[in-house]
Amino acid sequence: MTLNFTTREIALALGGEISGRAVLAPGPNHSTKDRSLSIKVDPTAPDGFVVHSFAGDNPITCKDYVRDKLGLRWEPQKKNGVDPIRRMQERVSTPPAEYVYRLEDGTPYLRVKRTSEKQFYQSHWNGQAWVNGAPKGLKVPYRLPEMVQAARDGVMDIMIVEGEKDADNLAALGCIATTNSAGAEKFAPELAKWFKDRNVYVLPDNDEAGERHAKQVVETLQKVARSVRVVRLPGLPDKGDVSDWIEAGGTADELADLLRDAPAAEGPASRFKFETFSDLKTLPPAEYLMDGWIPERSVGLLYGRWGSGKSFLGFDWCLHLAFGLPDWHGAKLPGVPTDVLIIAREGHAGFVKRVNAFMQYRGISEDPQKLVFMRSSISFLDDAAFAALKDDIKACPSSDELRLFRGHGNGGSGSSGFEVRRPAGDAASVFGGWSGV
């Protein structure tokens, strides 16, 4: 909004003075010498100006005070072309929908109020009245008493939707239906026990959030329910739901046909792969970075008693690879300088001496350019820290592909672990009885 007043005119109207780009003037109900009210012209502001009270006066009172001094009349601004007065009248005339979650015995537990503008407010029952805020205890599914009674009556089919209104509309068709509080993708694992041995039908909303919600429900219930099926209702508009489908003429008989024809949901991919001996015989031969010792694209473990010299041996391997030597005591090596990362939280004081001694013994004059050290501590059990480490390795300026990823340190475990890194972008891990970095 453009304010058709200059800062000089504002200063004169309010009995103030210009200070930089602002006007300092007496605040409402302050003396004429007061300068606690700041007014700045701002075309992007709803009124064309912004105020600030250094005395802590109410900003709305200050704006009304400035308007009055300037002879301006306040008019509510339309939002998205909608008259705000009309919008308020509609809100008053449309009371919020109310949904009550109950415990198994019917005791009120959670109340959800949904306004006409699709805002949701939760409150919990304290035994005598509703108190703002969700309950602190475990979550329960909507229409729980009906779910439990249906199971006692031998009705094991149950539908899961995204909203309480949808569950109520399905119940009006004679179905057992439920939902979870807080909306899509909030199906808590603690709800799973109520669906044990049930035939579950998930009816997602027709949008990406609905598909993600359906996937979450399937993954949560697949191990406890007798069966889980996802039912996609035909003819739904974008972001449409089962209530839209019912309103468009969908019937209980049509829904029964859709439930009967819905395929069983696919389970999550197995974490494990089982192979026969014949499968193993078809695998390609192992490739080695150091022939017979360090695998090219797999995990290696150097193991030995404490003080047996395994750290020196592993360090020697790393130097042979970094300097590009052709073999290690007869074991064939790539023969070209190979990128090596050594993670060593302790013992780094002797690294320079070891490398210098290695170079002197081998007659090498140039420092290794492919050898990288990291002396920071890291826990490989911390997924976030490990992911950050992988990203930093990919961004390491010294190499495009770190070929050896080595741990150094005893910690009383009797072993050191190392892993050959795949090309940048693949995962890296450290395995074995290796206890520290």
Legacy VTK file of the C-alpha trace (Angstrom):
# vtk DataFile Version 3.0
C-alpha trace
ASCII
DATASET POLYDATA
POINTS 437 float
0.000 0.000 0.000
1.282 3.486 -0.826
1.066 6.119 1.909
0.503 9.576 0.401
2.427 11.394 3.116
6.064 12.438 3.268
8.144 11.949 6.416
8.020 15.722 6.920
4.215 15.726 6.790
4.084 12.780 9.232
6.437 14.611 11.619
4.274 17.731 11.505
1.049 15.772 12.034
2.380 13.893 15.079
4.475 16.712 16.571
7.680 14.789 16.035
10.958 15.123 14.175
12.759 13.351 11.337
15.588 11.025 12.293
17.215 9.370 9.293
14.475 7.565 7.335
12.066 7.518 10.284
9.956 9.949 12.262
10.348 10.013 16.041
7.204 11.309 17.708
5.300 11.215 21.006
3.583 7.902 21.617
-0.122 7.640 22.472
-0.850 9.238 25.863
2.761 10.464 26.162
3.971 14.030 26.650
4.752 16.284 23.688
8.461 15.964 24.475
8.318 12.164 24.205
10.028 10.541 21.218
9.294 6.877 21.953
7.272 6.226 18.781
9.093 5.478 15.514
7.201 5.640 12.194
8.729 4.535 8.883
7.132 4.776 5.448
7.062 1.269 3.905
5.102 0.679 0.668
5.215 -3.100 1.267
3.406 -2.823 4.627
-0.402 -3.286 4.703
-0.920 0.356 5.834
2.003 1.866 3.946
3.939 2.403 7.161
5.376 0.503 10.137
5.603 1.575 13.761
7.789 0.705 16.711
7.350 1.825 20.295
10.503 2.132 22.376
8.203 2.481 25.377
6.584 -0.890 24.736
3.182 0.475 23.728
0.769 -1.857 21.959
1.620 -1.789 18.206
-2.055 -1.877 17.188
-2.790 1.089 19.470
0.203 2.892 17.964
-1.004 2.257 14.404
-4.511 3.486 15.260
-2.933 6.576 16.849
-0.910 7.334 13.692
-3.947 6.789 11.442
-5.995 9.142 13.590
-3.316 11.848 13.462
-3.026 11.474 9.673
-6.794 11.375 9.185
-6.725 7.895 7.684
-9.621 5.426 7.834
-8.751 1.769 8.423
-10.231 -0.664 5.942
-9.690 -4.435 6.125
-7.642 -5.712 3.191
-8.904 -8.533 1.030
-6.826 -11.700 1.076
-6.789 -13.640 -2.199
-9.769 -11.575 -3.346
-11.956 -12.614 -0.367
-13.701 -10.010 1.768
-12.364 -10.447 5.341
-15.706 -9.433 6.881
-17.465 -12.086 4.858
-14.790 -14.607 5.816
-15.326 -13.872 9.513
-19.091 -14.234 9.119
-18.600 -17.610 7.444
-16.358 -18.770 10.263
-18.931 -17.788 12.864
-21.792 -19.426 10.961
-19.820 -22.682 10.442
-18.996 -24.221 13.823
-15.860 -26.399 13.949
-16.263 -30.140 13.475
-15.480 -32.115 16.621
-14.077 -35.637 16.826
-13.524 -37.518 20.083
-11.004 -40.358 20.432
-11.960 -42.782 23.180
-10.178 -45.499 25.118
-11.223 -49.134 24.792
-13.828 -48.747 27.542
-15.319 -45.627 25.962
-13.615 -43.063 28.218
-12.932 -39.777 26.365
-9.233 -39.376 25.640
-8.508 -36.887 22.844
-10.670 -34.271 21.135
-9.847 -32.870 17.714
-11.576 -29.740 16.451
-11.409 -28.905 12.748
-12.275 -25.354 11.672
-13.799 -24.356 8.342
-10.310 -23.189 7.312
-8.907 -26.697 7.913
-7.057 -25.813 11.089
-6.913 -28.505 13.779
-6.869 -28.055 17.547
-6.325 -30.891 20.028
-7.334 -31.160 23.675
-7.303 -33.985 26.214
-9.772 -35.142 28.859
-8.555 -34.728 32.446
-11.485 -36.602 33.974
-13.688 -33.548 34.355
-13.097 -31.215 31.396
-11.226 -30.788 28.139
-7.765 -29.220 28.486
-5.825 -27.705 25.602
-3.107 -29.917 24.131
-2.813 -33.561 23.132
-2.674 -36.210 25.875
0.757 -37.201 27.148
0.080 -40.941 27.006
0.127 -43.430 24.155
-1.778 -42.750 20.959
-5.008 -44.604 20.257
-6.844 -45.091 16.949
-10.071 -43.235 16.225
-13.322 -45.177 16.977
-11.395 -47.674 19.127
-14.420 -49.035 21.064
-16.138 -49.909 17.760
-12.949 -51.612 16.531
-12.700 -53.752 19.671
-16.386 -54.704 19.671
-16.213 -55.696 15.987
-13.315 -58.055 16.717
-15.302 -59.641 19.553
-18.147 -60.156 17.099
-15.788 -61.840 14.645
-15.611 -58.939 12.168
-11.911 -58.730 11.338
-12.039 -56.420 8.315
-11.098 -52.830 9.053
-10.417 -49.757 6.910
-7.796 -47.097 7.611
-8.238 -43.602 6.182
-6.501 -40.258 6.700
-9.171 -38.261 8.521
-11.839 -38.617 11.171
-14.549 -37.357 8.802
-13.643 -40.134 6.339
-13.835 -42.762 9.090
-17.251 -41.486 10.189
-18.548 -41.495 6.616
-17.406 -45.103 6.149
-19.038 -46.039 9.455
-22.291 -44.581 8.095
-22.021 -47.156 5.283
-21.779 -49.923 7.878
-17.985 -50.331 7.760
-15.484 -50.613 10.584
-13.108 -47.719 9.942
-10.473 -45.769 11.817
-7.698 -43.233 11.445
-4.821 -41.788 13.436
-4.572 -38.347 14.961
-2.327 -35.583 13.558
-2.891 -36.414 9.885
-0.863 -38.052 7.116
2.419 -39.813 7.853
1.740 -39.773 11.606
0.705 -43.426 11.993
2.573 -44.283 15.190
4.048 -47.787 15.695
2.213 -48.049 19.039
-1.079 -48.242 17.120
-0.080 -51.575 15.562
-1.299 -53.729 18.466
-4.928 -52.829 17.737
-4.663 -54.374 14.258
-3.273 -57.757 15.242
-4.781 -60.527 13.088
-7.072 -58.029 11.325
-7.690 -57.765 7.577
-6.572 -54.190 6.958
-7.613 -52.079 3.972
-5.786 -48.770 3.520
-7.696 -46.120 1.541
-5.193 -43.341 0.738
-6.025 -39.803 -0.329
-5.256 -39.116 -3.974
-1.991 -37.183 -3.565
1.672 -37.761 -2.781
1.141 -37.361 0.950
-1.610 -39.974 0.769
0.705 -42.454 -0.945
3.441 -41.855 1.619
0.910 -42.317 4.406
-0.317 -45.593 2.903
3.279 -46.832 2.653
3.878 -45.969 6.310
0.715 -47.791 7.424
1.607 -50.874 5.372
5.130 -51.038 6.776
3.833 -50.577 10.335
1.107 -53.228 10.188
2.430 -55.875 7.815
4.024 -57.961 10.561
1.005 -57.898 12.899
-2.074 -57.863 10.658
-3.426 -60.977 8.966
-3.370 -59.112 5.658
-2.827 -55.550 4.438
-4.229 -54.222 1.153
-4.148 -50.753 -0.376
-7.421 -49.738 -2.053
-7.217 -46.874 -4.541
-10.685 -45.539 -5.194
-11.513 -44.901 -8.860
-12.398 -41.441 -10.146
-10.969 -39.444 -7.247
-9.997 -35.857 -8.056
-6.538 -34.605 -7.158
-6.272 -34.592 -3.335
-9.642 -36.367 -3.180
-10.527 -38.830 -0.419
-13.103 -41.487 0.409
-15.608 -38.819 1.508
-15.421 -37.307 -1.982
-15.956 -40.770 -3.448
-19.040 -41.352 -1.272
-20.400 -37.894 -2.061
-19.995 -38.662 -5.777
-22.303 -41.679 -5.382
-20.045 -44.474 -4.138
-22.014 -47.228 -2.369
-21.275 -49.921 0.201
-21.681 -52.642 -2.457
-19.227 -50.930 -4.818
-16.773 -50.525 -1.964
-17.088 -54.223 -1.083
-16.177 -55.116 -4.685
-13.129 -52.848 -4.553
-11.979 -54.378 -1.263
-12.356 -57.896 -2.623
-10.306 -57.117 -5.754
-7.519 -55.162 -4.019
-4.137 -56.936 -4.213
-2.153 -57.673 -1.098
0.430 -54.983 -0.343
4.001 -55.868 -1.120
6.196 -56.313 1.896
9.455 -54.453 2.435
12.463 -55.833 0.622
14.339 -58.424 2.674
17.514 -57.233 4.305
19.120 -60.595 3.654
19.895 -62.556 0.515
20.095 -66.341 0.594
22.189 -68.161 -2.000
22.923 -71.800 -2.787
26.360 -73.285 -3.291
25.656 -73.270 -7.035
25.015 -69.508 -6.809
28.380 -68.988 -5.136
30.194 -70.948 -7.866
28.896 -68.514 -10.498
30.355 -65.481 -8.741
33.364 -63.845 -10.441
36.754 -64.469 -8.839
37.816 -62.103 -6.100
39.858 -59.077 -7.155
42.628 -57.800 -4.935
44.199 -54.418 -4.371
47.076 -56.316 -2.765
47.164 -59.817 -4.159
45.926 -62.287 -1.538
45.735 -59.672 1.198
43.532 -56.646 0.521
40.318 -57.169 -1.507
39.612 -54.660 -4.281
35.943 -53.977 -3.474
35.161 -55.581 -0.166
36.027 -55.503 3.512
39.332 -56.631 4.961
40.324 -57.182 8.553
43.833 -57.167 9.993
43.675 -59.006 13.282
46.250 -59.757 15.971
46.996 -59.648 19.666
47.690 -56.343 21.325
51.276 -55.262 20.648
51.801 -57.766 17.832
52.653 -55.054 15.281
49.430 -55.011 13.282
49.348 -51.201 13.201
52.864 -51.029 11.749
51.970 -53.705 9.208
48.803 -51.883 8.131
50.696 -48.596 7.898
53.307 -50.274 5.717
50.543 -51.510 3.383
49.167 -47.981 3.115
52.557 -46.511 2.236
53.226 -49.139 -0.435
49.908 -48.259 -2.073
50.254 -44.483 -1.694
53.742 -44.440 -3.233
52.697 -46.776 -6.062
55.212 -49.558 -5.380
54.765 -52.649 -7.607
54.572 -55.275 -4.867
54.631 -55.931 -1.143
57.022 -58.798 -0.372
55.944 -60.552 -3.555
52.219 -59.687 -3.308
51.280 -57.812 -6.482
50.107 -54.181 -6.140
48.558 -51.800 -8.711
51.985 -50.242 -9.263
50.637 -46.678 -9.468
50.106 -44.201 -6.606
46.764 -45.034 -5.003
44.623 -42.695 -2.888
44.742 -43.731 0.758
42.907 -42.325 3.787
44.202 -43.144 7.261
41.872 -42.385 10.169
43.968 -42.286 13.329
42.795 -40.609 16.522
46.042 -41.366 18.326
49.648 -42.197 17.458
49.896 -39.446 14.851
53.028 -37.976 16.480
55.101 -40.745 14.912
53.593 -40.591 11.426
56.118 -38.122 10.026
59.020 -40.205 11.339
57.564 -43.396 9.906
56.951 -41.885 6.467
60.422 -40.294 6.382
62.025 -43.582 7.400
60.039 -45.440 4.714
61.113 -42.893 2.052
64.769 -43.038 3.127
64.787 -46.852 3.057
63.133 -46.950 -0.374
65.161 -44.106 -1.844
62.048 -41.948 -2.403
62.588 -38.181 -2.479
59.084 -36.739 -3.059
56.416 -36.640 -0.354
53.360 -38.869 -0.965
50.586 -36.845 -2.640
48.014 -39.638 -2.398
48.234 -40.136 1.369
45.534 -38.376 3.446
45.232 -38.386 7.245
42.216 -37.666 9.454
42.896 -37.169 13.150
39.313 -36.310 14.155
37.402 -38.758 16.328
34.266 -40.357 14.902
31.855 -43.065 15.973
30.919 -45.426 13.160
27.768 -46.261 15.113
26.537 -42.673 14.654
24.656 -42.719 11.351
24.607 -38.928 11.003
28.332 -38.570 11.692
29.157 -41.408 9.321
27.001 -39.892 6.543
28.783 -36.548 7.042
32.152 -38.322 6.837
31.203 -39.950 3.532
30.209 -36.561 2.114
33.487 -35.022 3.249
35.473 -37.888 1.722
33.746 -37.308 -1.616
34.669 -33.621 -1.396
38.272 -34.302 -0.373
40.414 -32.172 -2.758
43.349 -34.580 -2.802
41.633 -37.359 -4.711
38.696 -38.391 -6.857
38.524 -41.875 -5.411
39.853 -42.932 -2.012
40.807 -46.569 -2.466
41.764 -47.572 1.071
39.844 -46.614 4.153
41.856 -47.650 7.194
41.290 -47.548 10.907
44.223 -47.241 13.290
44.122 -47.886 17.021
44.011 -50.701 19.527
41.758 -49.803 22.406
42.491 -53.242 23.848
40.489 -55.008 21.168
43.294 -56.882 19.474
42.301 -55.850 15.962
42.338 -53.065 13.394
39.837 -52.808 10.595
40.118 -51.330 7.134
37.938 -51.215 4.076
38.694 -50.687 0.415
36.543 -47.798 -0.785
34.422 -48.081 -3.865
34.323 -45.191 -6.342
33.067 -41.916 -4.866
29.410 -42.145 -3.968
29.355 -45.728 -2.683
29.030 -46.498 0.997
32.010 -47.130 3.238
32.056 -49.065 6.498
34.458 -50.519 9.010
33.805 -54.017 10.307
35.392 -56.577 12.594
36.500 -56.372 16.197
37.890 -52.896 15.620
37.050 -50.722 18.612
38.165 -47.172 17.919
39.523 -44.598 15.551
LINES 1 438
437 0 1 2 3 4 5 6 7 8 9 10 11 12 13 14 15 16 17 18 19 20 21 22 23 24 25 26 27 28 29 30 31 32 33 34 35 36 37 38 39 40 41 42 43 44 45 46 47 48 49 50 51 52 53 54 55 56 57 58 59 60 61 62 63 64 65 66 67 68 69 70 71 72 73 74 75 76 77 78 79 80 81 82 83 84 85 86 87 88 89 90 91 92 93 94 95 96 97 98 99 100 101 102 103 104 105 106 107 108 109 110 111 112 113 114 115 116 117 118 119 120 121 122 123 124 125 126 127 128 129 130 131 132 133 134 135 136 137 138 139 140 141 142 143 144 145 146 147 148 149 150 151 152 153 154 155 156 157 158 159 160 161 162 163 164 165 166 167 168 169 170 171 172 173 174 175 176 177 178 179 180 181 182 183 184 185 186 187 188 189 190 191 192 193 194 195 196 197 198 199 200 201 202 203 204 205 206 207 208 209 210 211 212 213 214 215 216 217 218 219 220 221 222 223 224 225 226 227 228 229 230 231 232 233 234 235 236 237 238 239 240 241 242 243 244 245 246 247 248 249 250 251 252 253 254 255 256 257 258 259 260 261 262 263 264 265 266 267 268 269 270 271 272 273 274 275 276 277 278 279 280 281 282 283 284 285 286 287 288 289 290 291 292 293 294 295 296 297 298 299 300 301 302 303 304 305 306 307 308 309 310 311 312 313 314 315 316 317 318 319 320 321 322 323 324 325 326 327 328 329 330 331 332 333 334 335 336 337 338 339 340 341 342 343 344 345 346 347 348 349 350 351 352 353 354 355 356 357 358 359 360 361 362 363 364 365 366 367 368 369 370 371 372 373 374 375 376 377 378 379 380 381 382 383 384 385 386 387 388 389 390 391 392 393 394 395 396 397 398 399 400 401 402 403 404 405 406 407 408 409 410 411 412 413 414 415 416 417 418 419 420 421 422 423 424 425 426 427 428 429 430 431 432 433 434 435 436
